[in-house]
Amino acid sequence: MKVNELKDKGSVDEITLKVTAKEEPKEVRNGSLKVCSLTAEDDTGKVVVTLWNQDIDKVKVGDTIKITKGWSQDYNGNMQVSSGRFGTLEVIEN
């Protein structure tokens, strides 16, 4: 799957992306969860990647990541993708 194929409230069977920027993690739900946003791209466009908890420390700017069985949605006019609760995020090249 490619960035230009992502749909609002869609499923993501598999997507491979190059990380170009990473924000500082934020604590949510009174500190019980951590969330972090990345900017990543492929040859068709850019997308926001949402990372949760242990996935945050796995990924650095410049890494190539693969998300399998994730989801996508339009959030405030920006497409975002995440592995969610049931998918996986893997660093395949750093």
TALINSUL-V721815 format. One record per pair of residues at least 24 apart in sequence whose C-alpha atoms are under 8 Angstrom apart, sorted by the first residue. I is the first residue (numbers start at 0). J is the second residue. Records with the same first field share a line. If there is no record, write none. Layout:
I=J, J
This chain:
1=41, 43
2=40, 41, 43, 44, 45, 46
3=43, 44
5=71, 72, 78
6=71, 72, 73, 78
7=71, 72, 73, 78
8=70, 71, 72, 73
9=70, 71, 72
10=68, 69, 70, 71
11=66, 67, 68, 69, 70, 71, 80
12=66, 67, 68, 69
13=65, 66, 67, 68, 69
14=65, 66, 67
15=41, 63, 64, 65, 66
16=40, 41, 63, 64, 65
17=41, 61, 62, 63, 64
18=59, 60, 61, 62, 63, 64
19=60, 61
20=60
21=59, 60
24=55
46=77, 78, 79, 80
47=77, 78, 79, 80
48=79, 80, 81
49=79, 80, 81
50=81, 82
54=88
57=90
58=90
59=93
61=93
62=90, 91, 92, 93
63=90, 91, 92, 93
64=88, 89, 90, 91, 92
65=89, 90, 91
